[in-house]
Amino acid sequence: MTAVLPMRVESARQDDAVVLVVDDDLQVRNALGSLFRSVGIRAVLLGSAAELFDFGFPDAPCCLVLDVRLKGRSGLDVQARMAELRIPIPIIFMSGHGDIPMTVAAMKAGAEHFLSKPFREQELLDVVTEALRKERLRRERMRRLAAVRDCFRSLTPRESEVMTHAASGLTNKEIAAAMCISVVTVKAHRCQAMRKMRARSFADLVLLAQTLGLVLLSSGSDADEPAIRWQARQLGAAIA
């Protein structure tokens, strides 16, 4: 590994981001730990897949720097197990063997990057910095989605049904006919839905409905109405 240029990873110092390093070579682990510490990145050094799963995955922006040829459970096995457990953090594989089929398998399974040893320190830092940036964005998206779901849980079944119909493009009159209620009642439910969803405009409400996955059948036939009602109620039940 060659000299590092720390000015290119300043963003990594701005939060509690952590890099999990898993390599069964103690010298490699220590070298990577020193590299990350030199630029202000917290690193946790682990010697095996078992140590990784025993340690767990922190509730913080995180990425995994993983040797593909670990003793015992391989790096690809770790990747597969993480997929089973729905642990979505970025994985950066390292290999000293230049195994092309293994590289292809790792990348097809969603690896962030694959580095062949020996690699440049700056190359690793660039890849880790980008992985942490993506992970911060993913966590922020999940945080926002959780907030939207919390708001949606506060809606009554009628309010969620009106919101679903309105987001699909139905007018108040059409919603009233579909739900066998008055237009005045539709307007009241729609107003309540906008307030509870914290939507500043109807366009905001539509975007929030899209975020929640409120996708409606669009043929407009009477046969669709039970499906629309069922979908809104099922979504509410799933989120609750």
C-alpha positions in Angstrom: 0.0 0.0 0.0 1.2 3.5 -0.8 1.1 6.9 0.9 -2.3 8.3 1.7 -3.8 11.7 0.9 -6.1 12.5 3.8 -7.6 15.7 2.4 -9.8 13.6 0.2 -11.8 11.9 2.9 -12.7 14.9 5.2 -16.4 14.0 4.9 -15.8 10.8 6.8 -15.1 12.8 10.0 -18.5 14.4 10.1 -20.5 11.6 11.8 -20.2 8.4 13.7 -19.5 6.3 10.6 -17.7 3.0 11.2 -15.9 0.6 8.9 -15.9 -3.1 9.8 -12.7 -4.8 8.6 -12.8 -8.6 8.4 -9.5 -10.3 7.4 -7.8 -13.3 9.0 -4.4 -11.8 8.4 -3.5 -9.8 11.6 -0.9 -7.7 9.8 -3.5 -6.7 7.1 -6.1 -5.8 9.8 -3.6 -3.7 11.8 -2.5 -1.9 8.7 -6.0 -1.1 7.6 -6.9 0.0 11.1 -4.0 2.4 11.2 -5.0 3.7 7.7 -8.5 4.5 8.7 -7.6 6.0 12.0 -5.1 8.3 10.2 -8.0 10.0 8.4 -10.4 10.0 11.3 -12.5 7.0 10.3 -13.5 4.6 13.1 -12.6 1.0 12.3 -13.5 -2.2 14.0 -11.0 -5.0 13.2 -12.3 -8.6 13.1 -10.6 -11.9 12.2 -13.4 -14.1 11.0 -17.0 -14.3 9.9 -17.9 -15.6 13.3 -16.4 -12.6 15.0 -18.3 -10.3 12.6 -21.7 -11.8 13.4 -20.9 -11.9 17.1 -20.0 -8.2 17.0 -23.1 -7.3 15.0 -23.7 -4.3 12.8 -23.8 -0.8 14.4 -26.8 1.5 14.1 -24.7 4.1 12.2 -23.5 4.7 8.7 -21.4 1.6 8.1 -19.6 -0.4 5.4 -17.8 -3.7 5.4 -14.3 -4.3 4.1 -14.1 -8.0 3.7 -11.5 -10.5 2.6 -13.1 -12.8 0.1 -10.9 -15.9 1.1 -11.4 -16.1 4.9 -10.6 -19.2 6.7 -13.7 -21.2 7.5 -16.7 -19.2 6.3 -15.7 -17.3 3.1 -16.4 -13.7 2.3 -19.0 -14.8 -0.3 -20.7 -16.9 2.5 -20.8 -13.8 4.7 -22.3 -11.8 1.8 -25.0 -14.5 1.3 -25.8 -14.6 5.0 -26.1 -10.9 5.2 -28.5 -11.0 2.3 -30.6 -13.6 4.1 -30.6 -11.4 7.2 -31.5 -8.3 5.1 -28.4 -6.4 6.3 -28.0 -3.9 3.4 -24.7 -2.3 4.3 -22.2 -1.9 1.4 -19.5 -4.6 1.1 -16.0 -3.9 -0.3 -14.2 -7.1 -1.1 -10.5 -7.6 -0.9 -8.6 -10.5 -2.6 -5.0 -11.4 -3.1 -5.7 -14.0 -5.8 -7.3 -12.1 -8.6 -10.0 -14.7 -8.9 -12.2 -13.4 -11.7 -15.2 -15.8 -11.2 -15.3 -14.9 -7.5 -15.2 -11.2 -8.4 -18.1 -11.6 -10.8 -20.1 -13.6 -8.3 -19.5 -11.0 -5.6 -20.4 -8.1 -7.8 -23.5 -9.8 -9.1 -24.6 -10.4 -5.5 -24.4 -6.7 -4.9 -20.9 -5.9 -3.7 -20.0 -2.3 -3.7 -16.5 -2.9 -5.0 -13.8 -5.5 -5.4 -10.1 -4.6 -4.7 -7.2 -6.8 -5.6 -4.3 -6.9 -3.2 -2.0 -5.0 -3.1 -4.1 -1.9 -3.7 -3.3 1.8 -3.2 -4.4 3.2 0.2 -6.1 6.1 -1.6 -8.1 3.7 -3.8 -9.4 2.0 -0.7 -10.2 5.3 1.0 -12.0 6.6 -2.0 -14.1 3.5 -2.2 -14.9 3.5 1.5 -15.8 7.2 1.4 -18.2 6.6 -1.5 -19.7 3.6 0.3 -20.3 5.5 3.5 -21.9 8.4 1.5 -24.4 6.0 -0.1 -25.1 4.4 3.2 -25.9 7.8 4.8 -28.3 8.5 2.0 -30.0 5.1 2.3 -30.4 5.6 6.1 -31.8 9.1 5.5 -34.3 7.7 3.0 -35.3 5.0 5.5 -35.7 7.6 8.3 -38.0 9.7 6.1 -40.0 6.6 5.1 -40.5 5.7 8.7 -41.7 9.2 9.5 -44.2 9.0 6.6 -45.4 5.6 7.8 -45.9 7.0 11.3 -48.1 9.7 9.9 -50.1 7.2 7.8 -50.8 5.1 10.9 -52.6 8.0 12.4 -55.2 8.1 9.6 -58.6 6.4 10.1 -59.5 3.7 7.5 -61.8 6.2 5.7 -59.1 8.9 5.6 -56.6 6.4 4.2 -59.1 5.3 1.6 -59.9 8.8 0.6 -56.2 9.6 0.4 -55.6 6.5 -1.8 -58.5 7.5 -4.2 -57.4 11.1 -4.3 -53.7 10.2 -5.0 -54.9 8.1 -7.9 -56.5 11.1 -9.6 -60.2 10.7 -8.7 -62.2 13.9 -8.0 -64.1 14.4 -4.8 -67.3 13.6 -6.6 -65.9 10.3 -8.0 -64.5 9.4 -4.5 -67.9 10.1 -3.0 -69.6 7.9 -5.5 -67.0 5.1 -5.0 -67.3 5.2 -1.2 -71.1 5.9 -1.1 -70.5 9.0 1.0 -71.2 12.7 0.5 -68.7 15.1 -1.2 -68.7 17.1 2.0 -67.5 14.1 3.9 -64.9 13.4 1.3 -63.5 16.9 1.6 -63.4 16.5 5.4 -61.5 13.2 5.2 -59.2 14.6 2.6 -58.5 17.7 4.7 -57.8 15.5 7.8 -55.5 13.2 5.7 -53.5 16.2 4.5 -53.2 17.6 8.0 -52.1 14.3 9.6 -49.7 13.5 6.7 -48.3 17.0 7.1 -48.8 17.7 3.4 -48.5 21.4 2.5 -50.3 20.9 -0.8 -52.2 18.2 -2.7 -49.1 17.6 -4.7 -47.3 16.8 -1.5 -50.0 14.3 -0.6 -49.6 12.5 -3.9 -45.8 12.3 -3.4 -46.4 10.8 0.1 -48.8 8.3 -1.3 -46.2 7.3 -3.9 -43.6 6.9 -1.2 -45.9 4.6 0.7 -46.6 2.5 -2.5 -50.2 3.5 -2.8 -50.6 2.3 -6.4 -54.2 1.9 -7.7 -55.9 0.1 -10.5 -56.6 2.6 -13.2 -59.4 1.1 -15.4 -62.1 3.0 -13.5 -64.5 0.2 -13.6 -66.8 -0.7 -10.7 -65.0 -4.0 -10.4 -61.9 -2.1 -9.3 -63.6 -0.5 -6.3 -63.4 -3.5 -3.9 -59.7 -3.9 -4.9 -59.0 -0.3 -4.1 -60.7 -0.4 -0.7 -58.9 -3.7 0.1 -55.5 -2.2 -1.0 -55.8 0.9 1.2 -56.9 -1.2 4.2 -54.2 -3.9 3.7 -51.5 -1.2 3.4 -52.7 0.4 6.6 -52.7 -3.0 8.4 -49.2 -3.8 7.1 -47.8 -0.5 8.3 -49.5 -0.8 11.7 
